[in-house]
Amino acid sequence: MTTIDKKNFQKKILSTVGITFAVLAVFSIVIFFLIEYLDKSIVEIGKKQRLLSIAKAERLSSVSLQNNFKKIESFLPALEGVFPNEDNLYNFIGQLESLAIRNGNRISIQITSSKIAVDDAIGSNYVAFNAVVGGNYESFKRYLKELNAGRYFVKIDSFSISGNPTINNESTMNLSGKIFIE
């Protein structure tokens, strides 16, 4: 082979290798962008599948609630009477006092909130109260048991007993809590 043929052959090999590298670089870039696009698509599909499963669960829950409503519909009037309204709140406090006296206690109840608040946990209105109850262990026990079984919803947040709360000794129980209202 002549030197011209060798140079021509080398140029052809170099141009072929150069074209091959250029094609490989273009394919590499295309593959890189395709992989990135596929990754984004997979993430989007996953999000949409999660949304579909949430929507399906909510639909099933809605159907279940709708079917269960027929079962509880007859109890709704009783549930409406669970919360006193602002008009009969003081009557209810009188009932709490009568309940204490009936169980052999002395009681003093004070509404501690100047306005109606909303309990974030259950979304209902309430007024806060403190009560000082005098009595003994058995009378405290009966009072709390009847308060728990009462018609209205009262939540005791804290209580403390001072003195010697045995069966015959006089003690004082301090309660603080919430009276839920309409």
C-alpha positions in Angstrom: 0.0 0.0 0.0 1.1 3.4 -0.7 1.4 6.2 1.8 -1.6 8.0 0.2 -3.7 4.9 0.6 -2.5 4.5 4.2 -3.3 8.1 5.0 -6.6 7.8 3.2 -7.3 4.5 5.1 -6.4 6.1 8.4 -8.7 9.0 7.7 -11.5 6.7 6.9 -10.9 4.7 10.1 -10.7 7.9 12.2 -13.8 9.3 10.6 -15.6 6.0 11.1 -14.5 5.9 14.8 -15.5 9.5 15.2 -18.9 9.0 13.7 -19.4 5.9 15.8 -18.5 7.8 19.0 -20.8 10.7 18.0 -23.7 8.2 17.3 -23.0 6.5 20.7 -22.9 9.9 22.5 -26.3 10.8 20.9 -27.8 7.5 21.8 -26.4 7.8 25.4 -28.0 11.2 25.7 -31.3 9.9 24.3 -31.2 6.9 26.6 -30.4 9.1 29.6 -33.4 11.4 28.9 -35.6 8.4 28.2 -34.7 6.9 31.6 -35.4 10.2 33.3 -38.7 10.4 31.6 -39.6 6.8 32.5 -38.6 7.5 36.2 -40.9 10.5 36.3 -43.7 8.5 34.6 -43.3 5.7 37.1 -43.6 8.2 40.0 -46.7 9.8 38.5 -48.3 6.4 38.0 -47.5 5.5 41.6 -49.2 8.8 42.8 -52.2 8.2 40.6 -52.5 4.6 41.9 -52.4 5.8 45.5 -55.0 8.4 44.7 -57.2 5.8 43.1 -56.9 3.5 46.2 -57.7 6.4 48.5 -60.8 7.3 46.4 -61.9 3.7 46.4 -61.5 3.5 50.2 -63.5 6.7 50.6 -66.2 5.4 48.3 -66.4 2.2 50.3 -66.5 4.1 53.6 -69.2 6.4 52.2 -71.3 3.4 51.2 -70.8 1.8 54.6 -71.8 5.0 56.4 -74.8 5.3 54.2 -75.9 1.7 55.0 -75.2 2.2 58.7 -77.2 5.4 58.8 -80.4 3.4 58.6 -79.3 1.5 61.7 -78.6 4.6 63.8 -81.3 6.9 62.5 -83.7 6.0 65.3 -81.1 7.0 67.9 -80.5 10.5 66.6 -83.1 12.2 68.8 -81.4 10.7 71.9 -78.0 11.9 70.7 -79.4 15.4 70.2 -80.3 15.5 73.9 -76.7 14.7 75.0 -75.5 18.3 74.8 -77.3 21.0 76.8 -77.6 24.3 75.1 -76.7 27.7 76.5 -80.2 28.3 77.7 -80.3 25.2 80.0 -76.6 25.2 81.0 -77.3 26.6 84.4 -80.1 24.1 84.9 -77.6 21.4 84.1 -75.2 22.7 86.7 -78.0 22.6 89.2 -78.4 18.9 88.2 -74.7 18.3 88.8 -75.1 19.9 92.3 -78.2 17.8 93.0 -76.4 14.7 92.0 -73.6 15.5 94.4 -76.0 16.2 97.3 -78.0 13.1 96.6 -74.7 11.1 97.0 -73.9 12.7 100.3 -71.5 15.4 99.1 -71.2 19.1 99.3 -70.3 20.8 96.0 -69.5 24.2 94.6 -69.3 24.5 90.8 -67.9 27.5 88.9 -67.8 28.1 85.2 -64.2 29.2 84.5 -64.5 30.2 80.9 -66.0 33.5 80.0 -66.9 32.3 76.5 -67.7 29.1 74.7 -64.7 27.3 73.3 -64.4 24.5 70.7 -62.7 21.2 71.6 -60.4 20.4 68.6 -60.4 16.7 69.3 -64.1 16.2 68.8 -65.1 19.5 67.3 -67.8 20.3 69.9 -68.5 23.5 71.9 -67.8 23.4 75.6 -67.5 25.6 78.7 -64.8 24.8 81.3 -65.7 24.4 84.9 -64.1 23.7 88.3 -65.9 22.0 91.2 -65.0 21.5 94.8 -66.7 18.5 96.3 -66.7 17.6 100.0 -67.4 14.1 101.1 -65.7 10.7 101.7 -64.4 8.0 99.5 -67.7 6.2 98.9 -69.6 9.4 98.2 -66.9 10.5 95.7 -67.1 7.1 94.0 -70.9 7.2 93.7 -70.8 10.8 92.4 -68.2 10.0 89.7 -70.1 6.8 88.7 -73.4 8.7 88.3 -71.7 11.6 86.6 -70.2 9.2 84.1 -73.7 7.6 83.5 -75.4 10.9 83.3 -77.5 12.2 80.4 -75.0 15.0 79.4 -71.5 14.6 78.2 -69.0 15.9 80.9 -65.3 15.4 80.5 -63.1 15.5 83.6 -59.7 16.8 82.7 -58.2 16.5 86.2 -59.1 15.9 89.7 -57.3 15.8 93.1 -58.3 14.6 96.5 -57.0 16.3 99.6 -57.4 15.0 103.1 -57.8 11.4 104.1 -60.3 9.8 101.6 -61.2 6.7 103.5 -64.7 5.6 104.0 -65.5 7.6 107.1 -63.1 10.6 106.9 -64.1 13.9 105.3 -62.0 14.9 102.2 -62.1 17.4 99.4 -62.1 16.5 95.7 -61.2 19.2 93.2 -62.4 18.6 89.7 -61.8 20.5 86.5 -63.3 19.7 83.2 -65.5 20.5 80.3 -69.3 20.6 79.9 -70.1 20.1 76.2 -72.9 22.1 74.8 -74.7 22.6 71.5 
